[in-house]
Amino acid sequence: RIYLDGQYKGRTERNANVILDNITDGFHDLMVTLDGYQDWNQRIQVRPNQRLQLNINMDRIVKTGSIVIRSNVDNARIYLDGQYKGQTERNKNILLENIPEGYHDIRITLDGYIEWSQSIQLRPNQRVQLNVNLERALRTGNLEVISNVDNAMVYLDDIYYGRTAGNRRIIINDIEEGSYKL
């Protein structure tokens, strides 16, 4: 919408010229408005027999919200749309402000824990609360038992896995990280 000295004069079209005729000589206030954009204002001077051409670029109004992250662990890394934003503090809110409206991906990582991620839609002036409960990642390994004697019985925490023999190995797979009795 185009206004000259506060009076409505018409509408603009993208990449098209708009001509305002019969404007009196002198200074005038020109304003162009569009929902979702910042108003464009300029004081112009019109001279006799002059054609004044203006190129108007309007700036979109960026509407924002915030995200609050609360985690059960310290020092987990926070990523918003792939960009590092800081670290968590155990049972404390971490505030991410002035996040543009729209869809966003949040990812929380910490060595030894399963990565947490979520996609959210953030609306203008909205505050999204995320409660992040990181779980320890189970680390596993394999145990290979080789003995210099035959017929030795192999137990791991009182669970029988077999007997040694000659050059035969006993392999115990997928043992969770920790201490065991062999």
VOGU-3710 file (C-alpha; in Angstrom, 3 decimals, decimal comma):
1> riyldgqykg> 0,000/0,000/0,000  1,327/3,397/-0,994  0,587/6,551/0,977  1,533/10,091/0,024  1,212/12,648/2,804  -0,941/10,128/4,684  -3,409/9,561/1,831  -3,774/6,166/0,217  -2,614/6,210/-3,432  -2,632/2,529/-4,476
11> rternanvil> -0,765/-0,741/-4,292  2,622/-1,928/-5,479  3,349/-5,035/-7,500  6,577/-6,991/-7,236  9,183/-5,749/-9,719  6,697/-3,395/-11,390  6,646/0,383/-11,695  3,924/2,384/-10,015  3,349/5,908/-11,303  1,821/8,623/-9,148
21> dnitdgfhdl> 0,654/11,548/-11,294  -0,400/15,110/-10,550  1,722/15,581/-7,434  2,172/19,203/-6,430  5,642/20,702/-6,264  7,377/20,623/-2,895  8,188/18,193/-0,108  6,020/15,130/0,542  6,093/12,147/2,870  5,978/8,841/1,036
31> mvtldgyqdw> 5,211/5,622/2,886  4,926/2,050/1,588  3,499/-0,675/3,843  3,101/-4,434/3,573  2,062/-6,915/6,245  5,067/-8,798/7,552  7,507/-6,078/6,452  8,843/-2,923/8,066  7,192/0,236/6,758  9,300/2,132/4,241
41> nqriqvrpnq> 9,282/5,921/4,736  11,029/8,725/2,906  10,609/12,461/2,585  10,786/13,349/-1,109  11,004/16,609/-3,001  9,037/16,993/-6,227  10,158/19,718/-8,650  8,278/21,050/-11,682  8,509/18,802/-14,766  10,560/16,228/-12,851
51> rlqlninmdr> 10,037/12,510/-12,846  11,314/10,958/-9,639  12,091/7,238/-9,684  12,512/5,312/-6,434  13,596/1,720/-5,946  12,065/0,430/-2,752  13,449/-2,605/-0,941  11,478/-3,590/2,119  12,858/-5,558/5,060  10,918/-8,529/6,360
61> ivktgsivir> 10,007/-8,301/10,024  11,744/-11,188/11,745  9,512/-12,620/14,421  11,293/-14,556/17,121  10,740/-16,846/20,057  12,930/-18,591/22,606  13,899/-22,106/23,596  14,576/-23,195/27,168  16,635/-26,359/27,642  16,857/-28,217/30,952
71> snvdnariyl> 19,078/-31,286/31,181  19,904/-33,983/33,703  23,669/-33,645/33,041  26,366/-30,953/33,009  28,437/-29,927/29,997  26,345/-31,496/27,233  26,797/-29,560/23,992  23,731/-27,762/22,592  23,313/-27,410/18,826  20,566/-25,419/17,103
81> dgqykgqter> 20,257/-26,109/13,378  23,784/-27,536/13,445  25,358/-24,515/15,158  26,910/-24,794/18,617  25,003/-22,644/21,144  26,512/-23,559/24,528  26,471/-26,226/27,206  23,929/-27,556/29,653  24,047/-27,199/33,410  22,495/-30,010/35,416
91> nknillenip> 18,885/-29,196/36,358  19,222/-25,542/35,303  17,450/-23,775/32,450  19,573/-22,668/29,506  17,818/-19,947/27,499  18,278/-19,513/23,754  16,696/-16,180/22,763  15,786/-14,355/19,559  15,379/-17,539/17,545  13,552/-16,817/14,254
101> egyhdiritl> 10,103/-18,352/13,931  9,910/-21,583/11,976  11,178/-25,138/12,159  14,398/-25,867/14,039  16,489/-28,929/14,890  17,942/-29,192/18,389  20,657/-31,702/19,207  22,286/-32,373/22,597  25,480/-34,445/22,796  27,852/-35,646/25,508
111> dgyiewsqsi> 30,528/-38,336/25,279  29,362/-41,537/26,898  25,683/-40,653/26,427  23,128/-41,351/23,713  22,624/-38,277/21,521  19,284/-36,495/21,984  17,584/-34,624/19,148  14,218/-33,105/18,377  12,643/-30,919/15,697  10,340/-28,134/16,835
121> qlrpnqrvql> 8,193/-25,439/15,289  8,707/-22,084/16,963  6,035/-19,415/16,659  6,477/-15,674/17,265  6,797/-14,754/20,949  6,602/-18,438/21,906  8,841/-19,992/24,552  9,414/-23,731/24,078  10,548/-25,717/27,133  12,616/-28,836/26,412
131> nvnleralrt> 13,411/-31,270/29,208  16,345/-33,360/28,050  17,118/-36,625/29,807  20,384/-37,978/28,425  20,914/-41,703/28,915  24,278/-43,352/29,310  25,412/-45,194/26,224  26,129/-48,846/26,829  29,641/-49,605/25,752  30,422/-53,192/25,016
141> gnlevisnvd> 33,496/-55,163/24,217  34,620/-58,719/23,588  36,746/-60,980/25,787  39,015/-63,602/24,265  40,337/-66,306/26,606  43,417/-68,322/25,640  44,854/-70,820/28,111  48,077/-72,815/28,215  46,198/-75,778/29,726  43,389/-77,952/28,388
151> namvylddiy> 40,035/-78,432/30,123  40,123/-75,230/32,176  36,528/-74,152/32,782  35,853/-70,511/31,858  33,335/-68,549/33,940  32,574/-64,856/33,801  30,694/-63,664/36,906  29,669/-67,269/37,621  28,274/-67,840/34,111  29,883/-70,818/32,346
161> ygrtagnrri> 31,229/-70,196/28,824  33,112/-73,434/28,070  36,419/-75,275/28,462  39,810/-74,454/27,054  41,442/-76,865/24,658  44,685/-76,840/22,684  44,694/-73,852/20,380  40,974/-73,185/20,730  39,952/-69,763/21,976  36,854/-68,920/23,927
171> iindieegsy> 35,331/-65,609/22,849  32,676/-63,852/24,905  30,982/-61,105/22,829  29,093/-57,921/23,712  30,127/-57,562/27,345  28,957/-54,287/28,849  31,620/-51,923/30,139  32,441/-52,633/33,793  34,307/-54,927/36,209  33,912/-58,703/36,151
181> kl> 35,257/-61,786/37,852  36,900/-64,284/35,423
//
